Amino acid sequence: MYFLLDKTQLERSDDDSAAAFPNMTGTSWSWAHDGVSSNGIIEFLPSGATRWNNGKKQGFWRMNDSGKVLETRFNGIHHTLKYMADEKKAVLVIPNRFPASTMRMKGEYCFISF
């Protein structure tokens, strides 16, 4: 399944603060559905599949727009994210949520809810 994204859907990813993602192959990221508190770990496998919380391989991931846009599908949902290098996090662009979901590479600044 492919999603066609028009300019208005990605306008938040076209701003000057969006940067190229680091190499995603084999990395693990803490996912925060509410944008703050981690509620899972998403792995970007070398095969192009994803893994959620050490579960089975699923979905896909790929880079677009010269590495500035990450498209991924996990838990049955297609996600489009941009990378904010100055904040060392990726921010969800599509689907539109408020607050936007975020993810941070494991080993970077961690956010843990108690």
Backbone as CSV, one residue per row, in Angstrom:
resi,resn,N_x,N_y,N_z,CA_x,CA_y,CA_z,C_x,C_y,C_z
1,MET,0.843,-1.170,0.000,0.000,0.000,0.000,0.890,1.236,0.000
2,TYR,0.579,2.198,-0.847,1.331,3.435,-0.922,0.404,4.602,-0.623
3,PHE,0.938,5.632,-0.025,0.178,6.826,0.284,0.777,7.980,-0.495
4,LEU,-0.062,8.703,-1.194,0.397,9.887,-1.904,0.223,11.079,-0.977
5,LEU,1.292,11.784,-0.741,1.270,12.916,0.177,1.422,14.186,-0.620
6,ASP,0.499,15.113,-0.414,0.624,16.368,-1.148,1.399,17.391,-0.318
7,LYS,1.719,18.501,-0.926,2.549,19.542,-0.302,1.957,20.026,1.020
8,THR,0.637,20.172,1.096,0.038,20.678,2.327,0.174,19.687,3.468
9,GLN,0.150,18.399,3.174,0.288,17.402,4.224,1.695,17.388,4.805
10,LEU,2.670,17.746,4.008,4.054,17.700,4.467,4.639,19.075,4.758
11,GLU,3.821,20.102,4.772,4.395,21.447,4.930,5.175,21.580,6.219
12,ARG,4.791,20.878,7.282,5.568,20.941,8.515,6.928,20.283,8.352
13,SER,7.064,19.342,7.416,8.361,18.703,7.231,9.258,19.483,6.281
14,ASP,8.715,20.509,5.610,9.503,21.296,4.668,10.150,22.513,5.308
15,ASP,9.910,22.749,6.605,10.483,23.941,7.211,11.981,23.770,7.421
16,ASP,12.644,24.858,7.773,14.094,24.849,7.906,14.594,23.999,9.064
17,SER,13.723,23.687,10.033,14.178,22.920,11.188,14.264,21.422,10.894
18,ALA,13.649,20.960,9.807,13.726,19.542,9.456,15.115,19.229,8.916
19,ALA,15.689,18.151,9.398,17.039,17.746,8.991,16.989,16.304,8.508
20,ALA,18.078,15.861,7.906,18.160,14.470,7.482,18.267,13.570,8.715
21,PHE,17.567,12.453,8.685,17.640,11.471,9.758,19.038,10.867,9.816
22,PRO,19.452,10.411,11.000,20.687,9.620,11.060,20.424,8.278,10.380
23,ASN,21.439,7.468,10.198,21.257,6.143,9.619,20.296,5.350,10.494
24,MET,19.172,4.942,9.915,18.120,4.273,10.677,18.292,2.762,10.749
25,THR,19.083,2.197,9.860,19.202,0.747,9.761,19.660,0.128,11.073
26,GLY,18.836,-0.769,11.630,19.183,-1.481,12.849,19.046,-0.676,14.125
27,THR,18.431,0.507,14.066,18.311,1.342,15.268,17.003,1.078,16.005
28,SER,16.987,1.423,17.280,15.804,1.330,18.128,15.484,2.712,18.664
29,TRP,14.207,3.049,18.695,13.747,4.363,19.128,12.644,4.219,20.163
30,SER,12.665,5.084,21.175,11.577,5.161,22.150,10.447,5.965,21.539
31,TRP,9.250,5.408,21.528,8.073,6.057,20.950,7.235,6.664,22.071
32,ALA,6.809,7.905,21.905,5.935,8.581,22.865,4.671,9.003,22.136
33,HIS,3.612,8.226,22.299,2.362,8.524,21.598,1.854,9.921,21.960
34,ASP,2.028,10.318,23.226,1.559,11.630,23.677,2.608,12.729,23.477
35,GLY,3.736,12.376,22.853,4.794,13.350,22.608,5.756,13.534,23.762
36,VAL,5.473,12.911,24.913,6.295,13.105,26.105,6.745,11.782,26.719
37,SER,5.802,10.929,27.099,6.098,9.708,27.849,6.248,8.509,26.921
38,SER,7.360,7.807,27.057,7.619,6.624,26.235,6.611,5.530,26.554
39,ASN,6.015,4.980,25.492,5.085,3.871,25.691,5.446,2.661,24.832
40,GLY,6.642,2.675,24.219,7.071,1.526,23.434,8.385,1.778,22.733
41,ILE,8.906,0.699,22.157,10.163,0.755,21.410,9.896,0.279,19.989
42,ILE,10.293,1.081,19.019,10.183,0.713,17.612,11.589,0.468,17.079
43,GLU,11.777,-0.676,16.428,13.062,-1.029,15.823,12.929,-0.945,14.309
44,PHE,13.941,-0.410,13.649,13.994,-0.297,12.193,15.003,-1.325,11.691
45,LEU,14.502,-2.469,11.272,15.331,-3.624,10.929,16.016,-3.459,9.580
46,PRO,17.200,-4.056,9.414,17.920,-3.959,8.139,17.114,-4.475,6.939
47,SER,16.168,-5.387,7.184,15.347,-5.944,6.104,14.321,-4.951,5.564
48,GLY,14.143,-3.807,6.266,13.119,-2.837,5.876,11.824,-3.016,6.643
49,ALA,11.784,-4.022,7.522,10.615,-4.237,8.377,10.812,-3.483,9.692
50,THR,9.762,-3.446,10.496,9.831,-2.844,11.826,9.501,-3.908,12.868
51,ARG,9.828,-3.596,14.125,9.450,-4.468,15.236,9.015,-3.557,16.378
52,TRP,7.875,-3.846,16.974,7.340,-3.060,18.084,7.492,-3.857,19.375
53,ASN,8.173,-3.287,20.365,8.335,-3.891,21.695,8.794,-5.347,21.650
54,ASN,9.826,-5.607,20.856,10.419,-6.945,20.743,9.452,-8.006,20.232
55,GLY,8.405,-7.577,19.545,7.438,-8.519,18.986,7.897,-9.045,17.639
56,LYS,6.943,-9.523,16.854,7.229,-10.069,15.530,7.544,-8.950,14.548
57,LYS,8.286,-9.308,13.492,8.533,-8.359,12.406,7.197,-7.974,11.798
58,GLN,7.086,-6.713,11.413,5.852,-6.222,10.822,6.143,-4.991,9.983
59,GLY,5.181,-4.552,9.219,5.229,-3.283,8.524,6.459,-3.062,7.674
60,PHE,6.844,-1.785,7.561,7.988,-1.386,6.743,8.495,-0.042,7.233
61,TRP,9.653,0.347,6.709,10.158,1.713,6.880,10.965,2.061,5.643
62,ARG,10.953,3.356,5.294,11.739,3.850,4.165,11.940,5.359,4.332
63,MET,13.018,5.837,3.736,13.348,7.260,3.782,12.905,7.916,2.479
64,ASN,12.424,9.144,2.570,12.036,9.946,1.414,12.590,11.357,1.572
65,ASP,12.441,12.156,0.544,12.824,13.571,0.572,14.269,13.750,1.054
66,SER,15.196,13.063,0.395,16.627,13.165,0.724,16.915,12.827,2.184
67,GLY,16.171,11.890,2.729,16.418,11.463,4.106,15.786,12.334,5.159
68,LYS,14.965,13.311,4.765,14.327,14.206,5.741,12.956,13.715,6.202
69,VAL,12.407,12.728,5.501,11.091,12.201,5.842,11.193,10.688,6.004
70,LEU,10.703,10.185,7.124,10.656,8.757,7.392,9.205,8.311,7.268
71,GLU,8.969,7.324,6.413,7.654,6.698,6.326,7.775,5.320,6.935
72,THR,6.849,4.962,7.797,6.884,3.669,8.444,5.465,3.203,8.725
73,ARG,5.313,1.913,8.797,4.034,1.323,9.177,4.311,0.301,10.263
74,PHE,3.665,0.505,11.414,3.720,-0.478,12.494,2.426,-0.401,13.269
75,ASN,2.070,-1.507,13.886,0.787,-1.619,14.592,-0.395,-1.256,13.696
76,GLY,-0.239,-1.521,12.391,-1.327,-1.299,11.453,-1.552,0.150,11.057
77,ILE,-0.655,1.062,11.456,-0.835,2.486,11.165,0.356,3.011,10.366
78,HIS,0.054,3.750,9.312,1.092,4.402,8.500,1.475,5.709,9.192
79,HIS,2.776,5.911,9.421,3.284,7.109,10.090,4.277,7.816,9.170
80,THR,4.228,9.131,9.149,5.214,9.946,8.449,5.812,10.898,9.479
81,LEU,7.149,10.901,9.579,7.839,11.703,10.586,8.934,12.540,9.966
82,LYS,9.254,13.647,10.634,10.406,14.466,10.267,11.370,14.463,11.454
83,TYR,12.653,14.704,11.170,13.677,14.670,12.204,14.076,16.081,12.594
84,MET,14.109,16.351,13.880,14.518,17.641,14.426,15.893,17.445,15.070
85,ALA,16.948,17.676,14.286,18.310,17.390,14.744,18.665,18.177,16.003
86,ASP,18.237,19.425,16.086,18.584,20.236,17.247,17.952,19.701,18.532
87,GLU,16.831,18.978,18.415,16.173,18.400,19.581,16.417,16.899,19.695
88,LYS,17.124,16.322,18.717,17.439,14.897,18.677,16.190,14.037,18.817
89,LYS,15.156,14.400,18.047,13.929,13.615,18.068,13.242,13.679,16.708
90,ALA,12.375,12.717,16.461,11.541,12.716,15.271,10.122,13.060,15.713
91,VAL,9.420,13.819,14.872,8.080,14.299,15.193,7.105,13.792,14.141
92,LEU,5.973,13.273,14.591,4.942,12.773,13.696,4.294,13.918,12.922
93,VAL,4.200,13.747,11.599,3.542,14.723,10.734,2.183,14.178,10.288
94,ILE,2.171,12.901,9.900,0.943,12.247,9.458,0.878,10.886,10.138
95,PRO,-0.219,10.495,10.791,-1.456,11.238,10.922,-1.281,12.425,11.868
96,ASN,-2.076,13.419,11.654,-2.020,14.632,12.447,-2.592,14.349,13.836
97,ARG,-1.768,14.529,14.861,-2.200,14.341,16.248,-1.803,15.571,17.045
98,PHE,-2.558,15.840,18.103,-2.178,16.912,18.998,-2.305,16.414,20.423
99,PRO,-1.205,16.404,21.156,0.133,16.765,20.688,0.675,15.677,19.757
100,ALA,1.631,16.056,18.934,2.229,15.127,17.979,3.042,14.059,18.708
101,SER,2.939,12.818,18.236,3.783,11.744,18.771,5.235,12.045,18.409
102,THR,6.158,11.565,19.224,7.586,11.760,18.973,8.325,10.448,19.210
103,MET,9.551,10.401,18.717,10.417,9.272,19.037,11.847,9.770,19.149
104,ARG,12.606,9.108,20.032,14.023,9.429,20.237,14.825,8.149,20.141
105,MET,16.010,8.254,19.507,16.866,7.083,19.374,17.299,6.616,20.755
106,LYS,17.207,5.320,20.988,17.657,4.796,22.273,19.132,5.121,22.436
107,GLY,19.504,5.527,23.629,20.875,5.927,23.895,21.009,7.439,23.909
108,GLU,20.029,8.125,23.303,19.982,9.588,23.372,19.221,9.944,24.646
109,TYR,18.912,11.210,24.825,18.128,11.669,25.956,16.867,10.817,26.069
110,CYS,16.631,10.235,27.226,15.467,9.374,27.430,14.398,10.091,28.220
111,PHE,13.173,9.828,27.898,12.047,10.355,28.641,11.306,9.150,29.188
112,ILE,11.133,9.096,30.491,10.515,7.964,31.147,9.410,8.490,32.037
113,SER,8.247,7.862,31.951,7.147,8.280,32.813,7.104,7.394,34.054
114,PHE,6.789,8.001,35.177,6.667,7.269,36.440,5.260,7.355,36.942
